[in-house]
Amino acid sequence: MTDALTIHEVSRRSGLPEPTLRYYEKIGLIDPVGRDESSGHRRYPPAAVERIEALGCLRSSGMSVRDLRDYLRHLQGPDAPSLHELFRRNAERLDGEIERMRTRRRYLELKADLWEARERGDAGAEHRTLTEIRSLLTEMN
């Protein structure tokens, strides 16, 4: 196991916290990990690290554990139509999240504009900004 990495090293490389790595092993997303004979600590072989890095990337995009399971299951097939649908659905979910974040960012910009107008004593700009904020809040609901 000379090429094997510690859980700390794998966590750093994948972006997944150590408890998540243990959890993924427990629920079967990661195959059981070998242990160092002298210390008993987990040692991740290169193939496991590669899989974990892929899972970390997918998880950081917001993919659910259920979708991670589906991804791994369809890889064994491989089932191209199912994988295509899985990634398309998650890309669309991310598009929605990005749009919500843009709206929240716009709200923050408008709040900054509002306070800038108040600081300047510009009642007209304050009124216009409040109108835009109300409109944005209506869109958000």
Secondary structure, DSSP 8 states (H G I E B T S, - for coil): -TT-B-HHHHHHHH---HHHHHHHHHHTSS----B-TTT--B-B-HHHHHHHHHHHHHHHTT--HHHHHHHHHHHHTT-HHHHHHHHHHHHHHHHHHHHHHHHHHHHHHHHHHHHHHHHHT-HHHHHHHHHHHHHHHHHH-
